[in-house]
Amino acid sequence: MEKKYWQSIEETNPDYTPQKEESNSSTIEILTDDTNVKSTSRRDFLKWCGISFFSATVISACENPVKKAIPYLHQPETLTPGKANWYASSFVDGNRFCSVLVKSRDGRPIKIEGNDLCTFTGGGTNAIAQASVLSLYDDGARYKYPAKKGEKIGWEIADEQIKKALREAGEKGKKCYLLTPTLLSQSTKELINSLKAKYPALEFVSWDAVGYEAIREAHLTAFGRAAIPDYRFDKASLIVSFSADFLATWVAPVSFANRYAKTRKISESNPAMSRHIHFEAGMSVTGSNADERVPVKPSTELDIIMELYNEMAALTGNPVFSSPASGYDTKALAEEILAHKGKSIIVCGHNNLQAQILINAINLMAESYGNTLDNRKTLNMGQGNQEAMAQMIEQMEQGNAELVMFYKSNPLYNYPNADRLKSALANVPMSVSFATAKDETAKECTFILPDNHYLESWGEAMPVWGTHSLMQPVMQPVFNTRQFQSTLLAWLDKDTDYHAYIKEYAEKALFPRQTRYPDFQQFWINTLQAGILETDEVFAFDARLQSGVVSDAVAQLKTQTANTAQVQFMVHENVAMADGSYANNPWLQELPDPVTKIAWDNFAAVSPAFAEEHNLKDGDIINFNSVEVPMIIQPGQAMDTISLALGYGRTFAGKSADKVGVNAFRLLTGSAFLWDVATWQKTGSGHQFARTQTHHSMEGRPIVRESTLDKYKQSPNAGNEIREYHLKHMSTLYPEHTYEGHHWVLMVDLNACNGCSTCVIACQAENNTPVVGKDEVRRRRIMHWMRIDRYYTGEKENPGVVYMPLMCQHCDAAPCENVCPVSATNHSHEGINQMAYNRCVGTKYCINNCPYKVRRFNWFRYAMNDRFDYNMNSELGRMVLNPDVTVRERGVVEKCSFCIQRIQDAKLKAKNERRKLKDGDVVPACMGACPSKALVFGDINDPDSKVARLIKDPRNYHLLEEFHTLPTVGYLTKIRNKKG
Amino acid sequence: MIASSIRWPMVGAQKSSKDITTELLAPNETKPALWWYIGMGIGTIFLAYGAWAFYMSLSVGLGTWGLTNSVGWGWDIINFVWWIGIGHAGTAFTIFFLVFRQKWAASINRTAEAMTVFAVMCAGIFPLIHMGRPWLAFFIMPYPNTRLLWVNFNSPLFWDVVAISTYLLMSITLWYFGMIPDLATMRDRAKNKISKEIYGFFSMGWDGSMISYNRYETLTRILGGLAAPLVISVHTIVALDFSISVLPGWHATILPPYFFVGAIFSGFAMVLTIMILMRKAFKISDFITEKHLDSIARVLKYGSLVIGLAYAIELFIAWYSGVEYEIYTFFNARASGTFSTAFWIMVFCNAIVPQVFWFKKARRNIAILFTVSILINIGMWFERFIILISSLAEDFLPSSWTDYSPTLVDIGVYVGTFGIFICGMLLFIRYIPIIAINEVKAYKKEGN
């Protein structure tokens, strides 16, 4: 038996049971024995772990739906998945022309680029051409099949009925009308003529909603030939413009911007630039670029033209006519023009015959013809005829019209007296619209025979004599549409294959005019590939003034400017909407107006003094001829004038266009495009604009550095002196990045940039940037990766305007990079600040810490979201997306990538060709689109590259360089050719 | 009884230990009053509004907030910093008064710490929900993973994550361990089985022995020692979110101490608010005496002087630097421009109003104390508003200057955190002794 030890006497008692006393026991014992608690056992713990792990697995197993890409069973010969095909084509719409290259991926066009082979446009584009690809996929607004009174019908039935009407109209002695805008296509005109020959009752009326026919007519009156000379701004050293917004909208803006920029680019070796004097009422893109801008009322402007004519006539010994005093020193201007004889160019944007005649006379005295005005290879724009249009309406009203057809024209929206036209149309038994997409006129037509989008069409255009630009389809028609010309062929009882027709036309009309290709087939393929054929065709006029023309013009103009109203009203086109044809393009709607930075609206602009006098503020709604328009105070607006942009206020165009802004065409009481007297009053209600920039002063900060030509000639770093100080004081404790391979740099020439915003749309198209809508723009959440900042300098009645394209600066010491907790934004070994979207958790710290505020946050899911019912919300609309660029998810930050996909593409291409990447191989979207060639991208480690040269230019500076962010985007100072 | 000439009694009337226990446990042991239910009702309504705001933020996106392309942080981070500031006082109370042997704070510690825990919880919600993709918040944790991704140790946001989670953990630990003896008391006095079990579980078998007290005290001191630097680090690191950046008004070395003092300041003001309310609600004015309130008011007066000085130094440095961006932010945007109203509210509430505490009458007047404590918290909210918004909305390039205004969702998230705070505090006073009974008992003799 075991030995038993005891402590006290009690314990020796066999009945003894030990008594526990709480006070004596340890805490541990109490924990285990005494608490009446069900403690968690290890088994429970494992159970809970199991449940947690299981739920975590289930939750994390939820993934995004998988979409399958099915490869071709029979792969088309020309198509390699993942590789883009490029086709040369032409963007042609009325007066608007741009020779383009279309990028097509997997059989669908996704991007428009300028065609460098076109000497007329110089390889540039504009915002409308860039955005045109989106209209192709507009399944909300495009007409999908031929229809009669809304009912779907077959093409043959429609053809039969219309042919019958055409035939019977002749028998009944009635008229049929075909209304088109200016047609740059010779073959289409030829086709219309054959149709007229077959159906004698057919009348062809050409009418432009925004036209230049006065210029054409002025040349007919003054020189005896209806023509528009080609404006060679590139040859001018003095440019005088009267309301001609030639950089943005007037006649051929892509070409003019290109030519203008050539005279504005300046370097140490060639310190010369043109001088630009601009007269206008509202602040236009062109006016904002002028060296000297004179805000004047439209009537005064005409007075100045008359007086300028007189001053010049006096100086050159030509007849002088009495004219009202304008109050402007026209004598000095006349002397300046004559000092630049043969090198000056005077243009006028008023579609006013008398004014244009005087401009012709002035140009003649300045010896512009043959020098800065090409009177041989003349322009084909401005073929409209207001009178023919008026006659047509009269005939319709009288019931003499059997059939009216509308091709690319929408007069029920943009004819000033649309109501009259509408009632006249009700008088016509049959009407046909060839509209591609919904419009107000098509809505009222009996037949809708939808035309193809230009990217589905064959065609050709001759914007200027001697330049033929071909149009070829990039894809099969998306819908059951038929090209307008094919429809005409059908009515001619011919084969509807317009391809064959145009080929035949080329063989007959173009092939003989060249000598390069002896064989037609070879010629055809090569020309089609190039998109451009330049021939020696001319349509010349002799610049010799007919007698009595000027005196008549002055006499008539005097009566026009006499007794004008105090407040005058001007309408104008803007870079996005033009005449309203593109209103349903959400990219264009969201493009901020270059000057006011207002998107999704038009507005009545008044001068600051006018606003003060009448106690108006931004957003006040005023009433014009019973239409209510919100107004803004526009610095630089002429006193007592009101300007309003055309193209808004569509009522039947699609969800993006309808009820956006007001229809300014409706406000034109008299003939179109003459300034009109404004009767207006305040309504007392207000409107909030979607404005992407609300502060307009640089606050004295060296953001845009500018100087004058005189100072530049003295010292090439004029305006940029501060850079030296910053460079001297720059230091860092950290090792700087080294770039052994490429180091990408973008240079922006602020002197060449005119603010037209083409690059903004190009960037949006290339990088799948979503459209966010008016409300979100109001909340300052536009998603554009690049923007153009606009600042005013000087006094507010006539300020200087500067533009600054701003994209990610790709800083070598980027403030955004070090603050990202998850390293979602980081630095590449080629100097690119890159975003890993998958990694981003969206803290937005980088947005805050970016001094340039170029980063964008995905506030919502913008794709496939009914709240953002734009192109990304439709199956077809998403076809425009660039497959090389991710569509970003809600909650991630995005920004300019220097078009990294293009850099990669160029590298691969060079690698496949076993060569080194050379300067110019990589062209980011913004650079490629720029009509002015203001942007240059390249590798600074390549000593022969353009950027390596430009970055050493004394004009170069980096934005906010004093913060040692070391941006790789460089800006070249803005130089103005100012007197004094 | 010997009354100390330099030390005022920390417990008002003569009370036995039993009296103290009974009186202090009254809120836990009696049925709650009507105001408690009303309070919970309001808290729940706030929570419901907050839940809606949460739902909107998570399901629709941060677009439902008032942020813009330039103002990437708005009410979310303002409220985050504000709550963190408030969350400072509890730990500061315990730690610094422990270190400085300011035993009078014993009766306030518990509530102050509870306030800290709930305030830090409220604060913690904002960094999470302000993310564009909160479901990927774990990306911010440095743990080995198959994606071979790692966090950016350069980013102050990462420091934030570390500092705040550590601080929260520490605050909860400190609060909980401080509660153990009282929970045991509740266990012992509990009348029904469920509460006995629950309090029993949480009191970890506390037996009130000397050896337990010895270990308890030791642990408190160790935890206090560990927590002391955290009190300083957490708000310093929040300040670094701003100091590390390049923005004018943010990029300043003064921000860490300035934020720290501001946090203590706002935290003490919140403690004052809550103490006054609790005195009103429960009969505890013998434990939280006018003298306690007086002491807090003195701290506030001191804090106000430091804050006022910081404002002045900021303005001076902006001018002295000669940097146009700094000068614009401080003098044009803040003092005289778009944000001048908020700026002067801030100066008035934080730097001017608390000066009233130079007067003893003001320090002893409950109405004035209460008003000032509320004004300080309003002022401190505006301070964060000024720092956040004026620097973001008007930074370097005037082209990017935007307005900022919150939406209903922004407000909802903030109100929701109030719901958490109110409900949390009410549950706390219902189920946990609001004053550290054991500590009061311990100091009773010394004071009296």
Interface residues (C-beta under 8 A of the other chain):
Chain A: E22 S23 S25 S26 T27 I30 L31 D34 T35 N36 V37 K38 S39 Q693 T694 H695 H696 S697 M698 E699 G700 R701 I703 E776 R779 R780 R781 I782 R787 D789 R790 Y791 M804 L806 P815 N818 V819 C820 P821 V822 S823 R839 C840 V841 G842 T843 K844 Y845 I847 N848 N849 P851 Y852 K853 R855 R856 F857 N858 W859 F860 R861 E889 R890 G891 V892 V893 L959 L960 F963 T965
Chain B: V60 G61 L62 G63 G66 L67 T68 N69 S70 G72 W73 P127 H130 M131 G132 R133 P134 L136 A137 F139 I140 L149 W150 V151 N152 N154 S155 P156 L157 F158 V161 K196 E197 G200 F201 S203 M204 G205 W206 D207 S209 I211 S212 R215 D241 I244 S245 V246 L247 E324 Y325 Y328 L392 E394 D395 F396 L397 P398 S399 S400 W401 T402 D403
